[in-house]
Amino acid sequence: MNPFLDLLLFLATLIYSYLEAFVKLFVPVKRKSVSGELVLITGAGHGVGRATAFEFAKRRSRLVLWDINKHGVEETAAECERLGATVQAFVVDCSKREEIYSAVKKDIGDVSILVNNAGVITAADLLSTQDHQIERMFEVNILAHIWTTRAFLPTMMNNNHGHIVTVASAAGHFVTSFMVQAQSNQNVVVSAQPVAKHHAAPQNTKRKARGSGQGRGGIIHHLWSWAQDRLNLGKKQNQFNLLPIKSKQGY
């Protein structure tokens, strides 16, 4: 694809996203308190994962932080504790299934919000990207989401209470020349959410007869959150714009 057309497509997508975020500023959003919730965030050592941890800490959530970078995750944990949160930090390589399952076995409590944030990317065309780089992107950006969801979803379903948040790039929605392999796995991540949602549907059908409600899912757009923060909309500090992954009565 022509790089100039790539740029135009990116700018058009960006402008559309900002306009969508602006319109949503005036649409009432259902909010739920996350105070006291046990939140596990992968890739919490820097970037979006660290910023997300800070926001949950401000809202008095209990945090479990995972990252491959020991120094980074400890820095995040220290700042979250300064903000008043209870924090457990672990060094976990999300590309290794055994490390994920080993960390899950630790006595951390029932995770009610899972934020699959850890991700890696290589900005190069398909033929220039090394085999091991492609394998690692798929291990962290896709397979890790499956392992963590398999680990924590059963408890959420048993408790009839929980959220699974998937962080993915806008690259999952369009293609540019030097990010083909990265965009292919981001597209899988974006597409995987409905699969996880429908996995729980048969279970919820059985539970509904006992009055436990239906499963629901949602997508959180970073630009929407950014616009709210920049315009300082006066949200209560213990609330996020989250919809429950399941249950109407159970949350």
C-alpha positions as CSV (number, residue, x, y, z in Angstrom):
1,M,0.0,0.0,0.0
2,N,1.2,3.5,-0.7
3,P,2.7,5.2,2.4
4,F,0.9,8.4,1.5
5,L,-2.4,6.6,1.5
6,D,-1.4,4.8,4.7
7,L,-1.0,8.2,6.3
8,L,-4.3,9.5,5.0
9,L,-6.1,6.4,6.3
10,F,-4.5,6.8,9.7
11,L,-5.4,10.5,9.9
12,A,-9.0,9.8,8.8
13,T,-9.3,7.1,11.5
14,L,-7.8,9.4,14.1
15,I,-10.2,12.3,13.2
16,Y,-13.2,9.9,13.3
17,S,-12.1,8.6,16.7
18,Y,-11.8,12.1,18.1
19,L,-15.2,13.1,16.7
20,E,-16.7,9.9,18.2
21,A,-15.2,10.6,21.5
22,F,-16.5,14.2,21.4
23,V,-20.0,13.1,20.7
24,K,-19.9,10.5,23.5
25,L,-19.1,13.3,25.9
26,F,-22.7,14.3,25.8
27,V,-24.1,10.7,26.0
28,P,-24.9,9.5,29.5
29,V,-22.6,6.6,30.4
30,K,-23.5,4.0,33.0
31,R,-20.8,3.9,35.6
32,K,-19.9,1.3,38.3
33,S,-17.7,1.7,41.3
34,V,-14.4,-0.3,41.2
35,S,-13.5,0.5,44.9
36,G,-12.3,-2.7,46.6
37,E,-12.2,-4.7,43.4
38,L,-9.2,-7.0,42.9
39,V,-7.7,-5.9,39.6
40,L,-4.9,-7.8,37.8
41,I,-3.0,-5.8,35.1
42,T,-0.5,-7.4,32.8
43,G,2.3,-5.3,31.4
44,A,2.0,-2.9,34.3
45,G,5.7,-1.9,34.4
46,H,5.3,1.1,32.0
47,G,3.1,2.8,29.5
48,V,-0.6,2.1,29.3
49,G,-0.4,-0.6,31.9
50,R,1.3,1.7,34.4
51,A,-1.2,4.5,33.7
52,T,-4.1,2.1,34.1
53,A,-2.7,0.9,37.4
54,F,-2.5,4.5,38.7
55,E,-6.1,5.2,37.7
56,F,-7.4,2.1,39.5
57,A,-5.2,3.0,42.5
58,K,-6.9,6.4,42.7
59,R,-10.2,4.7,42.7
60,R,-9.2,2.6,45.7
61,S,-9.0,-0.8,43.9
62,R,-6.8,-3.6,45.2
63,L,-4.1,-4.3,42.6
64,V,-2.1,-7.3,41.3
65,L,0.6,-6.1,38.9
66,W,2.4,-8.4,36.4
67,D,5.4,-7.4,34.2
68,I,8.5,-9.0,32.8
69,N,10.5,-5.9,34.0
70,K,11.1,-6.2,37.7
71,H,12.3,-2.7,38.2
72,G,9.4,-1.3,36.2
73,V,6.6,-3.2,38.0
74,E,8.1,-2.4,41.4
75,E,8.2,1.3,40.5
76,T,4.5,1.1,39.5
77,A,3.6,-0.7,42.7
78,A,5.4,1.8,44.8
79,E,3.5,4.7,43.2
80,C,0.2,2.9,43.5
81,E,0.9,2.3,47.2
82,R,1.7,6.0,47.6
83,L,-1.8,6.7,46.1
84,G,-3.3,4.5,48.8
85,A,-3.8,1.2,47.0
86,T,-3.0,-2.3,48.3
87,V,-0.6,-3.8,45.8
88,Q,0.9,-7.2,45.0
89,A,3.6,-7.1,42.2
90,F,5.0,-10.1,40.4
91,V,7.6,-10.7,37.7
92,V,5.8,-12.7,35.0
93,D,6.8,-13.3,31.4
94,C,3.4,-13.4,29.6
95,S,5.0,-15.2,26.6
96,K,5.5,-18.3,28.8
97,R,2.3,-20.2,29.6
98,E,4.0,-22.0,32.6
99,E,4.9,-18.6,34.2
100,I,1.3,-17.4,33.9
101,Y,-0.2,-20.6,35.4
102,S,2.4,-20.6,38.1
103,A,1.6,-16.9,39.0
104,V,-2.2,-17.7,39.0
105,K,-1.6,-20.4,41.6
106,K,-0.3,-17.8,44.1
107,D,-2.8,-16.8,46.8
108,I,-3.8,-13.4,45.5
109,G,-7.6,-13.7,46.0
110,D,-10.4,-13.8,43.5
111,V,-9.6,-11.5,40.6
112,S,-12.7,-9.6,39.5
113,I,-11.2,-7.4,36.9
114,L,-8.5,-8.7,34.5
115,V,-6.8,-6.2,32.2
116,N,-4.9,-8.0,29.4
117,N,-2.5,-5.2,28.6
118,A,0.9,-6.8,28.0
119,G,2.0,-6.5,24.4
120,V,5.0,-6.3,22.1
121,I,5.4,-5.0,18.6
122,T,8.0,-4.9,15.8
123,A,7.7,-2.1,13.3
124,A,9.0,-3.7,10.1
125,D,7.6,-5.2,7.0
126,L,6.9,-8.9,6.9
127,L,10.1,-10.1,5.2
128,S,12.3,-8.0,7.4
129,T,10.9,-9.3,10.7
130,Q,12.7,-12.2,12.3
131,D,10.9,-15.5,13.0
132,H,11.5,-15.2,16.7
133,Q,10.0,-11.7,16.7
134,I,6.8,-12.9,15.0
135,E,6.5,-15.8,17.5
136,R,7.0,-13.6,20.5
137,M,4.3,-11.1,19.2
138,F,1.8,-13.9,18.9
139,E,2.8,-15.4,22.3
140,V,2.3,-12.2,24.2
141,N,-0.3,-10.4,22.1
142,I,-2.6,-13.4,21.6
143,L,-1.8,-16.6,23.4
144,A,-1.2,-14.8,26.8
145,H,-4.8,-13.4,26.6
146,I,-6.1,-16.9,26.1
147,W,-4.1,-18.3,29.1
148,T,-5.1,-15.5,31.5
149,T,-8.7,-15.7,30.4
150,R,-8.8,-19.4,30.9
151,A,-7.2,-19.0,34.3
152,F,-9.5,-16.3,35.7
153,L,-12.9,-16.6,33.8
154,P,-14.1,-19.7,35.7
155,T,-13.8,-17.9,39.1
156,M,-15.6,-14.8,37.7
157,M,-18.4,-17.1,36.4
158,N,-18.7,-18.9,39.7
159,N,-18.8,-15.6,41.5
160,N,-21.3,-14.2,38.9
161,H,-19.1,-11.1,38.9
162,G,-16.2,-9.8,36.8
163,H,-14.7,-7.9,33.9
164,I,-12.2,-8.9,31.3
165,V,-10.6,-5.9,29.6
166,T,-8.5,-6.4,26.4
167,V,-6.1,-3.6,25.4
168,A,-5.4,-3.6,21.6
169,S,-4.0,-1.2,19.1
170,A,-5.9,0.7,16.5
171,A,-3.7,-1.3,14.2
172,G,-6.3,-4.0,14.5
173,H,-8.7,-2.0,12.4
174,F,-6.5,-1.1,9.3
175,V,-3.3,-2.1,7.6
176,T,-0.1,-0.2,6.9
177,S,3.0,-1.3,5.0
178,F,5.5,-1.7,7.9
179,M,3.2,-3.3,10.5
180,V,1.6,-6.2,8.6
181,Q,2.6,-8.9,11.2
182,A,1.8,-6.7,14.1
183,Q,-1.6,-5.7,12.7
184,S,-2.5,-9.3,12.0
185,N,-2.2,-10.3,15.6
186,Q,-3.9,-7.1,16.8
187,N,-6.8,-7.9,14.5
188,V,-7.0,-11.3,16.2
189,V,-7.1,-9.6,19.6
190,V,-9.8,-7.2,18.6
191,S,-11.8,-10.1,17.1
192,A,-11.3,-12.4,20.1
193,Q,-13.5,-10.5,22.5
194,P,-16.8,-11.6,20.9
195,V,-15.5,-15.2,21.0
196,A,-14.9,-14.9,24.8
197,K,-18.3,-13.4,25.3
198,H,-20.1,-16.1,23.4
199,H,-18.1,-18.8,25.2
200,A,-20.0,-17.8,28.4
201,A,-23.4,-17.7,26.7
202,P,-24.4,-21.3,27.2
203,Q,-23.4,-21.1,30.9
204,N,-25.4,-17.9,31.3
205,T,-28.4,-19.5,29.7
206,K,-28.4,-22.2,32.4
207,R,-27.8,-19.6,35.1
208,K,-30.5,-17.3,33.9
209,A,-33.2,-19.8,35.0
210,R,-31.9,-19.2,38.5
211,G,-32.1,-15.5,38.0
212,S,-28.4,-14.6,37.6
213,G,-28.7,-12.6,34.4
214,Q,-26.9,-12.5,31.0
215,G,-23.4,-12.1,29.8
216,R,-22.3,-8.8,28.4
217,G,-19.2,-7.4,26.9
218,G,-17.9,-4.0,25.7
219,I,-15.1,-2.1,24.2
220,I,-13.2,0.8,25.8
221,H,-11.7,3.4,23.5
222,H,-8.6,5.2,24.7
223,L,-9.6,8.4,23.0
224,W,-12.9,8.5,24.9
225,S,-11.0,8.1,28.2
226,W,-8.5,10.7,27.1
227,A,-11.2,13.2,26.2
228,Q,-12.9,12.8,29.6
229,D,-9.6,13.3,31.5
230,R,-8.6,16.3,29.4
231,L,-12.0,18.0,29.9
232,N,-12.1,17.1,33.6
233,L,-15.7,16.0,33.6
234,G,-15.9,15.7,37.4
235,K,-16.2,11.9,37.6
236,K,-16.3,10.4,41.0
237,Q,-12.8,9.2,41.8
238,N,-13.9,5.6,42.6
239,Q,-15.7,5.1,39.3
240,F,-14.7,3.8,35.8
241,N,-16.8,3.6,32.6
242,L,-17.0,-0.2,32.7
243,L,-19.8,-2.5,31.8
244,P,-20.0,-6.0,33.4
245,I,-18.8,-9.0,31.5
246,K,-21.7,-10.9,33.0
247,S,-24.8,-10.6,35.2
248,K,-27.2,-7.8,35.9
249,Q,-28.1,-8.7,39.5
250,G,-24.6,-10.1,40.4
251,Y,-22.6,-6.9,40.0
